[in-house]
């Protein structure tokens, strides 16, 4: 897959995730907390798509022979496209908070964020030269509201376990490390 195609398809994946979260927001019109959660997650995914669109526009402006190359994305992109189709179908018939949590946890534990962060880190719009800092900046608080809501409301053991694994994964990534400066007296 050529870089413009990869970026275009990954933009579409991020938009699809945003649309799924937007759909979940409409499934719970009387539950302000759930609606707000899904709307915030939809906005995050739209922001990811916007950043990839910016990166794609920069790449498109470069002559083809000078564009960066990328490989190893095709299988992951195809797999995620399948995940998105399934998640959209589930979201359309979702009736309970636990069903919605299962959809969100499937998306948030998929390769979607890993692909996004890999592409973002390789772009000139990456905010930090260190990938750990970019991951922390981009995803630092993205999962926290979902994890809190699952902890407070889910009665489904599979959701609770998946949320715990996502929490551990986020904690393992941790905040970026900053070199400590010392003074001569230390």
C-alpha positions as CSV (number, residue, x, y, z in Angstrom):
1,X,0.0,0.0,0.0
2,X,1.3,3.4,-0.9
3,X,1.5,6.1,1.8
4,X,-1.4,8.2,0.5
5,X,-3.6,5.1,0.4
6,X,-2.6,4.1,3.9
7,X,-3.3,7.6,5.3
8,X,-6.6,7.8,3.4
9,X,-7.8,4.4,4.7
10,X,-6.6,5.2,8.2
11,X,-8.4,8.5,8.1
12,X,-11.6,6.6,7.1
13,X,-11.1,4.2,10.0
14,X,-10.8,7.1,12.5
15,X,-13.9,8.7,11.0
16,X,-15.7,5.4,11.2
17,X,-14.8,5.1,14.9
18,X,-16.1,8.6,15.4
19,X,-19.3,7.7,13.7
20,X,-19.8,4.6,15.8
21,X,-19.3,6.7,19.0
22,X,-21.7,9.3,17.6
23,X,-24.2,6.5,16.9
24,X,-23.8,5.2,20.5
25,X,-24.5,8.8,21.8
26,X,-27.9,8.7,20.0
27,X,-28.7,5.3,21.6
28,X,-28.9,6.8,25.1
29,X,-30.6,10.1,24.7
30,X,-31.9,10.1,28.3
31,X,-28.6,9.2,29.9
32,X,-26.6,12.5,29.9
33,X,-23.4,10.8,31.2
34,X,-23.3,8.1,28.6
35,X,-24.3,10.5,25.8
36,X,-21.5,12.9,26.9
37,X,-19.0,10.0,27.0
38,X,-19.8,8.9,23.5
39,X,-19.8,12.4,22.1
40,X,-16.4,13.1,23.6
41,X,-15.0,9.9,22.2
42,X,-16.4,10.7,18.8
43,X,-14.7,14.1,18.9
44,X,-11.4,12.5,19.8
45,X,-11.7,10.2,16.8
46,X,-12.6,13.0,14.5
47,X,-9.5,14.9,15.7
48,X,-7.4,11.9,14.9
49,X,-8.9,11.8,11.4
50,X,-8.2,15.5,11.0
51,X,-4.5,15.1,11.9
52,X,-4.1,12.2,9.5
53,X,-5.8,14.4,6.8
54,X,-3.2,17.1,7.5
55,X,-0.4,14.6,7.2
56,X,-1.9,13.3,4.0
57,X,-2.2,16.8,2.5
58,X,1.5,17.4,3.3
59,X,2.5,14.1,1.6
60,X,0.3,14.7,-1.4
61,X,2.1,18.0,-2.0
62,X,5.4,16.3,-2.4
63,X,6.4,14.8,-5.7
64,X,5.7,11.0,-5.8
65,X,9.4,10.1,-6.0
66,X,10.2,12.0,-2.8
67,X,7.3,10.8,-0.7
68,X,8.0,8.7,2.4
69,X,7.4,5.0,2.0
70,X,5.5,2.7,4.4
71,X,5.0,-1.0,4.6
72,X,3.4,-3.5,6.8
73,X,0.1,-1.7,7.2
74,X,-2.1,-3.6,4.7
75,X,-3.2,-6.5,6.9
76,X,-3.8,-4.4,9.9
77,X,-5.9,-1.9,7.9
78,X,-8.0,-4.6,6.3
79,X,-8.6,-6.2,9.7
80,X,-9.6,-2.9,11.2
81,X,-12.0,-2.2,8.3
82,X,-13.7,-5.5,9.2
83,X,-13.8,-4.6,12.9
84,X,-15.4,-1.2,12.0
85,X,-18.1,-2.9,9.9
86,X,-18.9,-5.2,12.8
87,X,-18.9,-2.5,15.4
88,X,-21.1,-0.3,13.3
89,X,-23.7,-3.1,12.9
90,X,-23.5,-3.8,16.7
91,X,-23.9,-0.1,17.5
92,X,-27.0,0.1,15.3
93,X,-28.8,-2.5,17.4
94,X,-27.2,-1.6,20.8
95,X,-29.7,-1.3,23.6
96,X,-27.7,-1.5,26.9
97,X,-24.8,0.3,28.3
98,X,-22.9,-3.0,28.6
99,X,-23.4,-3.6,24.9
100,X,-22.0,-0.1,24.2
101,X,-19.1,-0.6,26.5
102,X,-18.2,-3.9,24.7
103,X,-18.2,-2.0,21.3
104,X,-16.0,0.8,22.7
105,X,-13.6,-1.6,24.4
106,X,-13.3,-3.6,21.2
107,X,-12.4,-0.4,19.3
108,X,-10.0,0.9,22.0
109,X,-8.1,-2.4,22.3
110,X,-7.8,-2.9,18.5
111,X,-4.9,-1.7,16.5
112,X,-6.6,1.6,15.7
113,X,-4.6,3.7,18.1
114,X,-1.4,1.8,17.3
115,X,-1.7,2.6,13.6
116,X,-2.7,6.2,14.3
117,X,0.3,6.7,16.6
118,X,2.7,5.1,14.2
119,X,1.5,7.3,11.3
120,X,1.4,10.4,13.5
121,X,4.9,9.8,14.8
122,X,6.3,9.5,11.3
123,X,4.8,12.9,10.3
124,X,6.2,16.4,10.6
125,X,3.1,17.3,12.7
126,X,4.2,15.0,15.6
127,X,4.3,17.3,18.6
128,X,7.3,15.6,20.3
129,X,10.3,13.7,18.9
130,X,9.8,11.0,21.5
131,X,7.0,8.6,20.6
132,X,6.2,8.0,24.3
133,X,5.5,11.7,24.7
134,X,3.2,11.7,21.6
135,X,1.3,8.7,22.9
136,X,0.9,10.3,26.3
137,X,-0.2,13.6,24.7
138,X,-2.6,12.0,22.3
139,X,-4.1,9.2,24.4
140,X,-3.3,10.4,28.0
141,X,-6.9,11.0,28.9
142,X,-8.7,9.4,26.0
143,X,-9.5,6.1,27.8
144,X,-10.0,7.4,31.4
145,X,-13.6,8.4,31.1
146,X,-14.5,5.1,29.4
147,X,-12.7,3.1,32.0
148,X,-14.3,5.1,34.8
149,X,-17.8,4.6,33.3
150,X,-17.2,0.8,32.9
151,X,-15.9,0.5,36.4
152,X,-19.0,2.4,37.8
153,X,-21.7,0.9,35.6
154,X,-20.8,-2.3,33.9
155,X,-22.1,-5.6,35.2
156,X,-20.5,-7.6,32.4
157,X,-17.4,-9.5,33.7
158,X,-15.9,-9.6,30.1
159,X,-16.2,-5.8,29.9
160,X,-14.7,-5.3,33.3
161,X,-11.8,-7.5,32.5
162,X,-11.2,-5.9,29.1
163,X,-11.3,-2.4,30.8
164,X,-8.8,-3.6,33.4
165,X,-6.4,-4.8,30.7
166,X,-6.8,-1.5,28.8
167,X,-6.0,0.3,32.1
168,X,-2.9,-1.8,32.7
169,X,-1.8,-1.1,29.1
170,X,-2.3,2.6,29.5
171,X,-0.5,2.5,32.9
172,X,2.4,0.6,31.4
173,X,2.8,3.2,28.7
174,X,2.8,5.8,31.5
175,X,3.6,9.4,31.2
176,X,6.6,10.3,29.1
177,X,9.9,10.2,30.9
178,X,11.8,13.4,31.2
179,X,15.5,13.5,31.9
180,X,16.1,14.7,35.4
181,X,18.5,17.5,35.8
182,X,20.6,17.6,38.9
183,X,22.5,20.4,40.6
184,X,26.1,20.0,41.8
185,X,24.9,19.8,45.4
186,X,22.9,16.6,44.7
